[in-house]
Amino acid sequence: MADFKWHNEAERQWDGRADFWSKQSQSMWNSGSRSKIIPFFSKYVEDNKYILDAGCGDGYGSYLLSERGFKVVGADISTEMIEKANRRSQSDDLSFIQADLTNLPFEEETFSGVMAINSIEWTEEPLQAINEIKRVTKPGGIFCAGLLGPTAGPRQHAYPRLYGEKVIQNTMMPWEFEQLVSENGWSDVDGQPVYKNAVKNEMTKSLPRELKQALSFMWVSILKKE
């Protein structure tokens, strides 16, 4: 697959999932796996701050951030996703742009906070995406990252790599992500798990952090730019 072009293939795949994703996103943010993320993020970033939603999909999460009082730009690699997101944009405080997270079209230190939910693990070079997010974040700014855990169903998209195929999703785990950001200019502030329904929070209270992450559908980290 010498002619494999990651950016083009990623855009094609997410364009193809845009309709399905758009049908699911509102329920995920309102009552599902993402419902606690924005309240968690909002504990660490003041209202009226300028926020980047990195990997915004159809923009529903960006919309909820703007409803919380933030000024928001959503960025996504998919043309179809951005088209759907733009239909939500009816405010001067909410806009969307097509962009690759490894090459963001913003000036240095533009944003007070960045939210990236289930997007870093889909980039071609996660470290480059992390460094780009750091570049566009103000000193002391907050980075809220949601990374798929080991039990997440979408991890099936990485399976074809075992047959030597090129895949869009990498296999970085939450504990690897935490080490990567800690070695590249971010300090850990807080973290919380999202579990599948069969795993109850009371079952895991006494477990160490790495075992909580091992059971997670998603791990949400709050990080601060050093």
C-alpha atoms as an extended CHARMM CRD file, in Angstrom:
* protein
*
       226  EXT
         1         1  MET       CA              0.0000000000        0.0000000000        0.0000000000  PROA      1               0.0000000000
         2         2  ALA       CA              2.7480000000        2.3930000000       -1.0010000000  PROA      2               0.0000000000
         3         3  ASP       CA              0.1440000000        4.8450000000       -2.3290000000  PROA      3               0.0000000000
         4         4  PHE       CA             -1.7090000000        5.0210000000        1.0280000000  PROA      4               0.0000000000
         5         5  LYS       CA             -2.2170000000        8.6730000000        1.9530000000  PROA      5               0.0000000000
         6         6  TRP       CA             -3.3430000000        8.8960000000        5.5610000000  PROA      6               0.0000000000
         7         7  HSD       CA             -4.9980000000       12.3290000000        5.3730000000  PROA      7               0.0000000000
         8         8  ASN       CA             -7.0710000000       11.4320000000        2.2990000000  PROA      8               0.0000000000
         9         9  GLU       CA             -8.0950000000        8.0390000000        3.6800000000  PROA      9               0.0000000000
        10        10  ALA       CA             -9.0330000000        9.4890000000        7.0840000000  PROA      10              0.0000000000
        11        11  GLU       CA            -11.1820000000       12.1360000000        5.4400000000  PROA      11              0.0000000000
        12        12  ARG       CA            -12.8540000000        9.5080000000        3.2410000000  PROA      12              0.0000000000
        13        13  GLN       CA            -13.6240000000        7.2110000000        6.1740000000  PROA      13              0.0000000000
        14        14  TRP       CA            -15.0560000000        9.9380000000        8.3810000000  PROA      14              0.0000000000
        15        15  ASP       CA            -17.0620000000       11.3770000000        5.5090000000  PROA      15              0.0000000000
        16        16  GLY       CA            -18.5780000000        7.9080000000        5.1530000000  PROA      16              0.0000000000
        17        17  ARG       CA            -19.4690000000        7.7580000000        8.8550000000  PROA      17              0.0000000000
        18        18  ALA       CA            -20.8700000000       11.2880000000        9.0740000000  PROA      18              0.0000000000
        19        19  ASP       CA            -24.5560000000       10.3850000000        8.7520000000  PROA      19              0.0000000000
        20        20  PHE       CA            -24.3290000000        7.5430000000       11.2750000000  PROA      20              0.0000000000
        21        21  TRP       CA            -22.2920000000        9.6810000000       13.6790000000  PROA      21              0.0000000000
        22        22  SER       CA            -24.6880000000       12.6010000000       13.4550000000  PROA      22              0.0000000000
        23        23  LYS       CA            -27.6030000000       10.3370000000       14.3990000000  PROA      23              0.0000000000
        24        24  GLN       CA            -25.7390000000        9.1620000000       17.5230000000  PROA      24              0.0000000000
        25        25  SER       CA            -23.8690000000       12.2260000000       18.7440000000  PROA      25              0.0000000000
        26        26  GLN       CA            -26.6990000000       14.1180000000       20.4170000000  PROA      26              0.0000000000
        27        27  SER       CA            -27.6560000000       11.1860000000       22.6530000000  PROA      27              0.0000000000
        28        28  MET       CA            -23.9840000000       10.4620000000       23.4580000000  PROA      28              0.0000000000
        29        29  TRP       CA            -23.4090000000       14.0480000000       24.6310000000  PROA      29              0.0000000000
        30        30  ASN       CA            -26.7730000000       14.4450000000       26.3860000000  PROA      30              0.0000000000
        31        31  SER       CA            -27.1270000000       11.1360000000       28.2140000000  PROA      31              0.0000000000
        32        32  GLY       CA            -24.5070000000        8.6600000000       27.0080000000  PROA      32              0.0000000000
        33        33  SER       CA            -20.7600000000        8.1460000000       27.2190000000  PROA      33              0.0000000000
        34        34  ARG       CA            -19.9090000000       11.8480000000       26.7450000000  PROA      34              0.0000000000
        35        35  SER       CA            -22.5380000000       13.3640000000       29.0460000000  PROA      35              0.0000000000
        36        36  LYS       CA            -20.1610000000       14.1380000000       31.9400000000  PROA      36              0.0000000000
        37        37  ILE       CA            -17.2670000000       15.5080000000       29.8680000000  PROA      37              0.0000000000
        38        38  ILE       CA            -18.3080000000       19.1320000000       29.4090000000  PROA      38              0.0000000000
        39        39  PRO       CA            -19.2680000000       19.6070000000       33.0950000000  PROA      39              0.0000000000
        40        40  PHE       CA            -15.8640000000       18.0770000000       33.9810000000  PROA      40              0.0000000000
        41        41  PHE       CA            -14.0130000000       20.3730000000       31.5550000000  PROA      41              0.0000000000
        42        42  SER       CA            -15.9870000000       23.4210000000       32.7230000000  PROA      42              0.0000000000
        43        43  LYS       CA            -14.6840000000       22.9880000000       36.2810000000  PROA      43              0.0000000000
        44        44  TYR       CA            -11.2250000000       24.0090000000       35.0630000000  PROA      44              0.0000000000
        45        45  VAL       CA            -11.9150000000       26.7010000000       32.4240000000  PROA      45              0.0000000000
        46        46  GLU       CA            -13.6830000000       30.0020000000       33.0340000000  PROA      46              0.0000000000
        47        47  ASP       CA            -16.7210000000       31.0450000000       31.0030000000  PROA      47              0.0000000000
        48        48  ASN       CA            -16.2050000000       33.2990000000       27.9730000000  PROA      48              0.0000000000
        49        49  LYS       CA            -12.8120000000       31.7610000000       27.2060000000  PROA      49              0.0000000000
        50        50  TYR       CA            -11.8000000000       30.8370000000       23.6450000000  PROA      50              0.0000000000
        51        51  ILE       CA            -11.9600000000       27.0550000000       23.1870000000  PROA      51              0.0000000000
        52        52  LEU       CA            -10.9000000000       24.6720000000       20.4190000000  PROA      52              0.0000000000
        53        53  ASP       CA            -12.9200000000       21.4820000000       19.9490000000  PROA      53              0.0000000000
        54        54  ALA       CA            -10.2690000000       19.3750000000       18.2070000000  PROA      54              0.0000000000
        55        55  GLY       CA            -11.9370000000       16.5950000000       16.2400000000  PROA      55              0.0000000000
        56        56  CYS       CA            -15.4140000000       18.0680000000       16.6370000000  PROA      56              0.0000000000
        57        57  GLY       CA            -17.3060000000       15.6470000000       14.3820000000  PROA      57              0.0000000000
        58        58  ASP       CA            -20.7540000000       17.0140000000       13.6150000000  PROA      58              0.0000000000
        59        59  GLY       CA            -20.2450000000       19.8170000000       16.1380000000  PROA      59              0.0000000000
        60        60  TYR       CA            -22.7930000000       18.9190000000       18.8010000000  PROA      60              0.0000000000
        61        61  GLY       CA            -20.1880000000       18.9630000000       21.5680000000  PROA      61              0.0000000000
        62        62  SER       CA            -18.9480000000       22.3330000000       20.2980000000  PROA      62              0.0000000000
        63        63  TYR       CA            -22.5120000000       23.6050000000       20.3860000000  PROA      63              0.0000000000
        64        64  LEU       CA            -22.8900000000       22.4860000000       24.0190000000  PROA      64              0.0000000000
        65        65  LEU       CA            -19.6530000000       24.2700000000       24.9220000000  PROA      65              0.0000000000
        66        66  SER       CA            -20.9840000000       27.4760000000       23.3590000000  PROA      66              0.0000000000
        67        67  GLU       CA            -24.2270000000       27.0520000000       25.3150000000  PROA      67              0.0000000000
        68        68  ARG       CA            -22.0730000000       26.9560000000       28.4680000000  PROA      68              0.0000000000
        69        69  GLY       CA            -20.7640000000       30.4130000000       27.6240000000  PROA      69              0.0000000000
        70        70  PHE       CA            -17.5200000000       29.5970000000       25.8040000000  PROA      70              0.0000000000
        71        71  LYS       CA            -16.3890000000       31.0170000000       22.4720000000  PROA      71              0.0000000000
        72        72  VAL       CA            -15.7530000000       27.8960000000       20.3880000000  PROA      72              0.0000000000
        73        73  VAL       CA            -14.0540000000       26.8460000000       17.1690000000  PROA      73              0.0000000000
        74        74  GLY       CA            -14.6040000000       23.2400000000       16.0880000000  PROA      74              0.0000000000
        75        75  ALA       CA            -12.0710000000       21.5580000000       13.7860000000  PROA      75              0.0000000000
        76        76  ASP       CA            -12.4130000000       18.2310000000       12.0060000000  PROA      76              0.0000000000
        77        77  ILE       CA            -10.7220000000       16.4510000000        9.1070000000  PROA      77              0.0000000000
        78        78  SER       CA            -14.0290000000       15.4620000000        7.4770000000  PROA      78              0.0000000000
        79        79  THR       CA            -15.7540000000       17.7140000000        4.9540000000  PROA      79              0.0000000000
        80        80  GLU       CA            -19.0920000000       16.0240000000        5.6220000000  PROA      80              0.0000000000
        81        81  MET       CA            -18.7610000000       16.4550000000        9.3820000000  PROA      81              0.0000000000
        82        82  ILE       CA            -17.9680000000       20.1540000000        9.0180000000  PROA      82              0.0000000000
        83        83  GLU       CA            -20.9300000000       20.6260000000        6.6880000000  PROA      83              0.0000000000
        84        84  LYS       CA            -23.2070000000       19.1110000000        9.3360000000  PROA      84              0.0000000000
        85        85  ALA       CA            -21.5320000000       21.1790000000       12.0620000000  PROA      85              0.0000000000
        86        86  ASN       CA            -22.0370000000       24.4190000000       10.1470000000  PROA      86              0.0000000000
        87        87  ARG       CA            -25.7800000000       23.8070000000       10.1810000000  PROA      87              0.0000000000
        88        88  ARG       CA            -25.6320000000       24.1640000000       13.9730000000  PROA      88              0.0000000000
        89        89  SER       CA            -23.6900000000       27.4350000000       13.8940000000  PROA      89              0.0000000000
        90        90  GLN       CA            -26.1160000000       30.2790000000       14.5300000000  PROA      90              0.0000000000
        91        91  SER       CA            -23.9420000000       32.3240000000       16.8630000000  PROA      91              0.0000000000
        92        92  ASP       CA            -20.9050000000       34.5650000000       16.6530000000  PROA      92              0.0000000000
        93        93  ASP       CA            -19.4280000000       32.4390000000       19.4600000000  PROA      93              0.0000000000
        94        94  LEU       CA            -19.4630000000       29.1830000000       17.4560000000  PROA      94              0.0000000000
        95        95  SER       CA            -17.6650000000       28.4060000000       14.1920000000  PROA      95              0.0000000000
        96        96  PHE       CA            -16.1730000000       25.4270000000       12.3950000000  PROA      96              0.0000000000
        97        97  ILE       CA            -13.1970000000       24.7470000000       10.1550000000  PROA      97              0.0000000000
        98        98  GLN       CA            -11.8820000000       21.7110000000        8.2940000000  PROA      98              0.0000000000
        99        99  ALA       CA             -8.4060000000       20.8670000000        9.5910000000  PROA      99              0.0000000000
       100       100  ASP       CA             -6.0040000000       18.0410000000       10.4100000000  PROA      100             0.0000000000
       101       101  LEU       CA             -5.1020000000       18.0320000000       14.1120000000  PROA      101             0.0000000000
       102       102  THR       CA             -1.4510000000       17.5230000000       13.2460000000  PROA      102             0.0000000000
       103       103  ASN       CA             -1.4220000000       20.8170000000       11.2990000000  PROA      103             0.0000000000
       104       104  LEU       CA             -3.7930000000       23.2870000000       12.9250000000  PROA      104             0.0000000000
       105       105  PRO       CA             -4.4150000000       26.6050000000       11.1030000000  PROA      105             0.0000000000
       106       106  PHE       CA             -4.1840000000       28.8170000000       14.2020000000  PROA      106             0.0000000000
       107       107  GLU       CA             -1.6120000000       31.1870000000       15.6610000000  PROA      107             0.0000000000
       108       108  GLU       CA              0.4310000000       30.2260000000       18.6930000000  PROA      108             0.0000000000
       109       109  GLU       CA             -1.2630000000       30.5800000000       22.0920000000  PROA      109             0.0000000000
       110       110  THR       CA             -4.7100000000       31.2350000000       20.6260000000  PROA      110             0.0000000000
       111       111  PHE       CA             -6.8920000000       29.1790000000       22.9770000000  PROA      111             0.0000000000
       112       112  SER       CA             -7.4290000000       29.0770000000       26.7310000000  PROA      112             0.0000000000
       113       113  GLY       CA             -8.6470000000       25.5100000000       26.4920000000  PROA      113             0.0000000000
       114       114  VAL       CA             -8.8170000000       22.5930000000       24.0770000000  PROA      114             0.0000000000
       115       115  MET       CA            -11.2110000000       19.6610000000       24.1130000000  PROA      115             0.0000000000
       116       116  ALA       CA            -10.2840000000       16.5750000000       22.0630000000  PROA      116             0.0000000000
       117       117  ILE       CA            -12.6360000000       13.6340000000       22.5980000000  PROA      117             0.0000000000
       118       118  ASN       CA            -11.7740000000       10.3690000000       20.8470000000  PROA      118             0.0000000000
       119       119  SER       CA             -9.7310000000       12.2010000000       18.2340000000  PROA      119             0.0000000000
       120       120  ILE       CA             -6.0450000000       11.9780000000       19.2090000000  PROA      120             0.0000000000
       121       121  GLU       CA             -6.0440000000        8.2000000000       18.7800000000  PROA      121             0.0000000000
       122       122  TRP       CA             -7.2740000000        8.6050000000       15.1940000000  PROA      122             0.0000000000
       123       123  THR       CA             -4.4420000000       10.8820000000       14.0890000000  PROA      123             0.0000000000
       124       124  GLU       CA             -1.5440000000        9.6780000000       11.9780000000  PROA      124             0.0000000000
       125       125  GLU       CA              1.0220000000       10.9980000000       14.4690000000  PROA      125             0.0000000000
       126       126  PRO       CA             -0.4470000000       11.4730000000       17.9750000000  PROA      126             0.0000000000
       127       127  LEU       CA              2.6520000000       13.2250000000       19.3190000000  PROA      127             0.0000000000
       128       128  GLN       CA              2.4920000000       15.7830000000       16.5200000000  PROA      128             0.0000000000
       129       129  ALA       CA             -1.1860000000       16.3860000000       17.3050000000  PROA      129             0.0000000000
       130       130  ILE       CA             -0.3680000000       16.8020000000       21.0100000000  PROA      130             0.0000000000
       131       131  ASN       CA              2.3920000000       19.2710000000       20.1680000000  PROA      131             0.0000000000
       132       132  GLU       CA              0.1040000000       21.2120000000       17.8220000000  PROA      132             0.0000000000
       133       133  ILE       CA             -2.4970000000       21.4610000000       20.5690000000  PROA      133             0.0000000000
       134       134  LYS       CA              0.2170000000       22.6640000000       22.9330000000  PROA      134             0.0000000000
       135       135  ARG       CA              1.3580000000       25.2450000000       20.3590000000  PROA      135             0.0000000000
       136       136  VAL       CA             -2.0970000000       26.8100000000       20.0210000000  PROA      136             0.0000000000
       137       137  THR       CA             -2.8520000000       26.7250000000       23.7780000000  PROA      137             0.0000000000
       138       138  LYS       CA             -2.0340000000       29.6610000000       26.0470000000  PROA      138             0.0000000000
       139       139  PRO       CA              0.4510000000       29.1010000000       28.9040000000  PROA      139             0.0000000000
       140       140  GLY       CA             -1.4390000000       27.5190000000       31.7800000000  PROA      140             0.0000000000
       141       141  GLY       CA             -4.2600000000       26.5360000000       29.4060000000  PROA      141             0.0000000000
       142       142  ILE       CA             -6.3380000000       23.3890000000       29.8580000000  PROA      142             0.0000000000
       143       143  PHE       CA             -6.4250000000       20.3560000000       27.5670000000  PROA      143             0.0000000000
       144       144  CYS       CA             -9.3380000000       17.9470000000       28.0780000000  PROA      144             0.0000000000
       145       145  ALA       CA             -8.6030000000       14.7090000000       26.2220000000  PROA      145             0.0000000000
       146       146  GLY       CA            -10.8790000000       11.6870000000       26.0130000000  PROA      146             0.0000000000
       147       147  LEU       CA             -9.0190000000        8.5660000000       24.8700000000  PROA      147             0.0000000000
       148       148  LEU       CA            -10.7200000000        5.2880000000       24.0100000000  PROA      148             0.0000000000
       149       149  GLY       CA            -10.0190000000        2.6400000000       26.6400000000  PROA      149             0.0000000000
       150       150  PRO       CA             -9.3080000000       -1.0650000000       26.0730000000  PROA      150             0.0000000000
       151       151  THR       CA            -12.9990000000       -2.0610000000       26.2060000000  PROA      151             0.0000000000
       152       152  ALA       CA            -14.1930000000        0.4570000000       23.5880000000  PROA      152             0.0000000000
       153       153  GLY       CA            -16.0310000000       -1.0540000000       20.6370000000  PROA      153             0.0000000000
       154       154  PRO       CA            -14.5070000000        1.3810000000       18.1080000000  PROA      154             0.0000000000
       155       155  ARG       CA            -11.0860000000       -0.1790000000       18.7360000000  PROA      155             0.0000000000
       156       156  GLN       CA            -12.1400000000       -2.8500000000       16.2430000000  PROA      156             0.0000000000
       157       157  HSD       CA            -11.1210000000       -0.4340000000       13.4970000000  PROA      157             0.0000000000
       158       158  ALA       CA             -7.4610000000       -1.0620000000       14.4270000000  PROA      158             0.0000000000
       159       159  TYR       CA             -7.7190000000       -4.8530000000       14.0450000000  PROA      159             0.0000000000
       160       160  PRO       CA             -6.7580000000       -5.0520000000       10.3160000000  PROA      160             0.0000000000
       161       161  ARG       CA             -3.2370000000       -3.9000000000       11.2580000000  PROA      161             0.0000000000
       162       162  LEU       CA             -2.6160000000       -7.5080000000       12.3610000000  PROA      162             0.0000000000
       163       163  TYR       CA             -2.9090000000       -8.4950000000        8.6930000000  PROA      163             0.0000000000
       164       164  GLY       CA             -0.4170000000       -5.7910000000        7.7310000000  PROA      164             0.0000000000
       165       165  GLU       CA             -3.0790000000       -3.3740000000        6.5450000000  PROA      165             0.0000000000
       166       166  LYS       CA             -2.8110000000        0.3760000000        6.9810000000  PROA      166             0.0000000000
       167       167  VAL       CA             -5.3400000000        1.5980000000        9.5310000000  PROA      167             0.0000000000
       168       168  ILE       CA             -6.5910000000        5.0290000000       10.5360000000  PROA      168             0.0000000000
       169       169  GLN       CA             -6.8820000000        4.2300000000       14.2350000000  PROA      169             0.0000000000
       170       170  ASN       CA             -3.7800000000        3.5950000000       16.3170000000  PROA      170             0.0000000000
       171       171  THR       CA             -3.7110000000        1.4360000000       19.4430000000  PROA      171             0.0000000000
       172       172  MET       CA             -2.4190000000        3.9720000000       21.9910000000  PROA      172             0.0000000000
       173       173  MET       CA             -3.8450000000        3.2320000000       25.4410000000  PROA      173             0.0000000000
       174       174  PRO       CA             -4.8010000000        5.8070000000       28.1110000000  PROA      174             0.0000000000
       175       175  TRP       CA             -1.7100000000        5.0970000000       30.2270000000  PROA      175             0.0000000000
       176       176  GLU       CA              0.5240000000        5.5240000000       27.1670000000  PROA      176             0.0000000000
       177       177  PHE       CA             -1.2030000000        8.8070000000       26.3460000000  PROA      177             0.0000000000
       178       178  GLU       CA             -0.6430000000       10.0460000000       29.8930000000  PROA      178             0.0000000000
       179       179  GLN       CA              3.0620000000        9.2600000000       29.6990000000  PROA      179             0.0000000000
       180       180  LEU       CA              3.3370000000       10.8800000000       26.2750000000  PROA      180             0.0000000000
       181       181  VAL       CA              1.7540000000       14.1630000000       27.3680000000  PROA      181             0.0000000000
       182       182  SER       CA              3.7380000000       14.2220000000       30.6220000000  PROA      182             0.0000000000
       183       183  GLU       CA              6.9700000000       13.9900000000       28.6160000000  PROA      183             0.0000000000
       184       184  ASN       CA              5.8990000000       16.7500000000       26.2570000000  PROA      184             0.0000000000
       185       185  GLY       CA              4.9070000000       19.8050000000       28.2280000000  PROA      185             0.0000000000
       186       186  TRP       CA              1.6740000000       18.9060000000       29.9960000000  PROA      186             0.0000000000
       187       187  SER       CA              0.9710000000       18.2910000000       33.6780000000  PROA      187             0.0000000000
       188       188  ASP       CA             -1.8110000000       16.0300000000       34.9350000000  PROA      188             0.0000000000
       189       189  VAL       CA             -4.6240000000       17.8420000000       36.7630000000  PROA      189             0.0000000000
       190       190  ASP       CA             -7.4450000000       15.3050000000       36.9520000000  PROA      190             0.0000000000
       191       191  GLY       CA             -8.8840000000       12.2380000000       35.2730000000  PROA      191             0.0000000000
       192       192  GLN       CA            -12.0430000000       10.1850000000       35.2690000000  PROA      192             0.0000000000
       193       193  PRO       CA            -13.2530000000        6.9670000000       33.6310000000  PROA      193             0.0000000000
       194       194  VAL       CA            -16.2360000000        6.2420000000       31.4290000000  PROA      194             0.0000000000
       195       195  TYR       CA            -17.3070000000        2.6190000000       31.8080000000  PROA      195             0.0000000000
       196       196  LYS       CA            -19.6480000000        0.3380000000       29.9470000000  PROA      196             0.0000000000
       197       197  ASN       CA            -22.9400000000       -0.3100000000       31.7140000000  PROA      197             0.0000000000
       198       198  ALA       CA            -21.7420000000       -3.6210000000       33.1760000000  PROA      198             0.0000000000
       199       199  VAL       CA            -19.0200000000       -1.8320000000       35.1670000000  PROA      199             0.0000000000
       200       200  LYS       CA            -20.3160000000        0.2710000000       38.0530000000  PROA      200             0.0000000000
       201       201  ASN       CA            -18.2320000000        2.9790000000       39.6940000000  PROA      201             0.0000000000
       202       202  GLU       CA            -18.6480000000        1.3820000000       43.1120000000  PROA      202             0.0000000000
       203       203  MET       CA            -16.9470000000       -1.7680000000       41.7700000000  PROA      203             0.0000000000
       204       204  THR       CA            -13.7930000000        0.1460000000       40.9260000000  PROA      204             0.0000000000
       205       205  LYS       CA            -13.3720000000        2.6360000000       43.7940000000  PROA      205             0.0000000000
       206       206  SER       CA            -10.5880000000        0.6520000000       45.4610000000  PROA      206             0.0000000000
       207       207  LEU       CA             -8.7070000000       -0.1000000000       42.2310000000  PROA      207             0.0000000000
       208       208  PRO       CA             -5.4880000000        1.7370000000       41.3140000000  PROA      208             0.0000000000
       209       209  ARG       CA             -5.6530000000        4.1900000000       38.4220000000  PROA      209             0.0000000000
       210       210  GLU       CA             -4.1130000000        1.8300000000       35.8460000000  PROA      210             0.0000000000
       211       211  LEU       CA             -6.7280000000       -0.8700000000       36.5330000000  PROA      211             0.0000000000
       212       212  LYS       CA             -9.5330000000        1.6820000000       36.2800000000  PROA      212             0.0000000000
       213       213  GLN       CA             -8.0890000000        2.6720000000       32.9090000000  PROA      213             0.0000000000
       214       214  ALA       CA             -7.8270000000       -0.9870000000       31.8720000000  PROA      214             0.0000000000
       215       215  LEU       CA            -11.5840000000       -1.4170000000       32.4340000000  PROA      215             0.0000000000
       216       216  SER       CA            -12.5680000000        1.8400000000       30.7980000000  PROA      216             0.0000000000
       217       217  PHE       CA            -14.5010000000        2.4980000000       27.6260000000  PROA      217             0.0000000000
       218       218  MET       CA            -12.8800000000        5.9310000000       27.6910000000  PROA      218             0.0000000000
       219       219  TRP       CA            -10.5210000000        7.8020000000       30.0080000000  PROA      219             0.0000000000
       220       220  VAL       CA            -10.9240000000       11.5640000000       30.2340000000  PROA      220             0.0000000000
       221       221  SER       CA             -7.8180000000       13.5260000000       31.2510000000  PROA      221             0.0000000000
       222       222  ILE       CA             -7.5900000000       17.1480000000       32.3370000000  PROA      222             0.0000000000
       223       223  LEU       CA             -4.1040000000       18.4830000000       31.5580000000  PROA      223             0.0000000000
       224       224  LYS       CA             -2.4460000000       21.8540000000       32.0060000000  PROA      224             0.0000000000
       225       225  LYS       CA              0.1450000000       23.3940000000       29.7020000000  PROA      225             0.0000000000
       226       226  GLU       CA              3.3500000000       23.8780000000       31.6370000000  PROA      226             0.0000000000
